[in-house]
Amino acid sequence: MRSKSQSMLLQGARDGAPFVLVVVPFALLFGVVATEAGLNVAEVMGMSVLVIAGASQFAALQQMVADAPIVMILATSLAVNLRMAMYSASLTPYLGAAPLWQRALAAYMMVDQSYMLGVTKFESVPELGVAERMRYYFGTLILIAPSWYVASLVGALVGKTIPPEFALDFAMPITFLAMIAPMLRTLAHVAAAATSVIVALALAGLPYGTGLLIAAIGAMIVGASTEVVLERRRA
């Protein structure tokens, strides 16, 4: 049993390894942008370690640069990270029976990559026990989490010396495209994704990124409504 659990940890690390290629430039970019916005190294690292959510960090940073009210900064960050609540709900059937400290650590370390890899694994191998699932989940983060911390620090320390030709900003869209595309498996998923894109683009001119908040809420409503309609038709 011990050997199998260790094997799950290694499997998670192996499956998560390719994402380091996009996590590193993503984190480097955050370190660069944050220092250019006026944050010092301690503030950059405090945000990266406490929040550990790249998209939310960038959203908050953009609001700070625009001198948005604190309420708007918090609301925008919350809207961007609302997907984590949905991630948690979908992982509860697989990890809900784990000890409290493990669930708390899993919640803190939850990122898009760990969720996507975890839920895919748990759905494809339903016979796994809770301990094995937890080891796989934490295994996906063995390389990703340290890469995020270290690259954020490097970006904050030497960001201004990184040539602009490196175009680090490519990492953000590529990361989300690589994760989201394989997960659009139902009509509800596609409807929610399409709604978020259309509404966000249509409302891009609104101040303080409020268009993003409206797009997130609209996408959840459309996705949930589509799921309800489909369930009724099946019944």
N, C-alpha and C positions, 0 to 999 in steps of 0.2 A: 504493500500500500504506500509506504514511504517513497519507494522508487517511482511509483506511478505519479505521485504528487509532485516529486521533483521534475519528472518528465513534463508535466503540465506547465510548470514554471518556465522551463526551457523552451517549450513550444510557444508560450506567450512572448518570450523575449525574441524568439526567431521571427514570429509573425509581426511583431512591432518594429523590428529593426529597419525595414525599408522606409518607415515614416520619419526616421532620423534625418533623411536626406532633405525633407521639406521643413521639419521642425527647426533645424539649426538656422537656415537663412531667415525663417519667420521670426525666431527669437532674436537673431542679430539685428534684423530690421527694427524690432521693437526697441531694443537697446539704443540704436542710433536715433530713432525718431523721438524717443522719450528724453534723451539728453539734449537734443536740439530744441525740444520744447521747454527746456529749463529745469528738468528734474536732475537731481544729483544721483550718484551711483547707488547710495543707500536707498533712495526713494524708488529707483528703477527696480532694484532687487526686492525691496519690500512688496512692490506691486506684483512682480513675477512669482514670488514665493507664496504670498498670501492668496492671490487670485488664481494663478496658474490657469488662465483662460485667455488665449491670445486675442481672439476676436473681441471679447469684452474689454480687454485692456486697451486695444486700439480705439475702440469706440469711446471709452472714457477719456483717453488722451486727446482725441479730436475735440471732444466737448470742452476739455480744459483749455486747449489752445484757443478755442472760440469764445472763451470767457463766459461759458454757459453757467447758469445757476447750479448750485450743488444738487438741487432736486432733480434737474434735468440730467446731470451727469449720472446720478444714481439710477434714475428711471431708464436711461438708455442702456446702461450696463446690465441692469436687471432684464430688460427686454431681450437683449442679445443672449443672455444666459438662461432664459426661460426654457430653452431646449433641454437643459440639464435636469429640470424637473420631470420632463417627459422621459428622458433617458433613465432616471431613477425608477420611475414607475414601471418601465418595461423590464428592468433588471431585477425588480423585487421578487418575482416568482422564482428566480434562479439563485439569488444571493440573500434573500430576506431572512433565511434561517441561520445565517452566520452570526458569530458573536458580535456584540455591539461595537467593540473597538475595531474589529475588522470592517464593519459597515461604515463606521465613521471615517476610517482611513480611506476606504474605497470612495466615499463621497467627496473627500477633499481632493483626491487624486483623479477624479473622473474628468477625462478629456474626450474630445470627439473620437480620437483614435482608439482609446481603451474601450469605449462603449461599442463602437462599430465592430471591433475585433471580438469583443466579449460576447455580444448578443448573437453574432454570426456563429461563433463556436458553440454556444449553448443550445442554439436552435438545431444545429446540425448533429450534435452529439448529446441528445437528451439524457443519456444514461449516466452522465457525469454526476458525482456527488458534490455537495456544497463546498467541501474543502478543496476539491480538485478545481472547481470553477473559480474559487477565490485565488488559488495559486496561478491559474492561467491569467486571470484578470490582472493581478499584480505583476505577473511576468511581462505583460505587454508594456508595462511602464518602466521596467528595469533600465532601458536605454532612453526612452522618450523623456521621462521626467528630468534626469540629470542633464540631458542635452539641452532642454529648455532653460534650466537654471544657468548652466555654464555659458551658453551662447548669449543669453540676455546680458550676463556680466561682461562678456567680451565686447558685445555691441556697445554697451555703456562706456567701456574703457577706451576702446580704439575705434569707435564708430565713425568719427569724423575723418579717419585716415583711410576708410574703405572706399575705393574708387567707385564713382557712380555707375561706371560701366558694368559693375557686378549685378546691377538691377535686382537687389534682394527682394523687391516687392513682388516678384513673380511667385514667391512661395505661398502667399495667402490664398489667391484664387485657385492655384493648383492643388493645394491641400484640401480645400473644401470640395472641389470638383471630384477629386479622387475618392473622397469618402461618401459624398452624397449620391453620386451617380449610381453606384451599385445598390443603394438602399431604396431607390425609387421603384419598388416592386409591386405597388398596388395603385389603383386609381386615386385613392385618398392621398397617398404620398405625392403623386404627380400634381394633383390639384393644389395641394398646400404649397409645393415648391413653385408652381407657376404663379400662384396668387402673390406670394412673397416677392417674386421678381418683378411682376407687373406693377404692383402697388408701390414698391420701393422706388422704381424708376419714375413712375408718374408723380410721386411726391418728393422727389429728390431736392426740390427747391425750398422745402419747408425749413424753417430755422431750427438749429440745435439738433438736427437729425430726428425730428419728431416723425418724419415720414417712415423711418425704420421701425419705430414703435407701432405705428398704425399697420405697417406691412406685416409685422410679426403677429399682431392680434388677428388681423384678417386671415392670414395663412392658417392659424390654428382653428379659427371658426370654420373656414372652408373645408379643411382637412377632416375635422370632426363631423361636420354635417354630411360630407360625402360618405364617410364611414357608416354613419347612421342609416343613410339611404340605402347603401349596399347591403347592410345587415337586414333591413326590412325586406328587401327584394329576395334575399336568400331564404328568409323565413316564410 
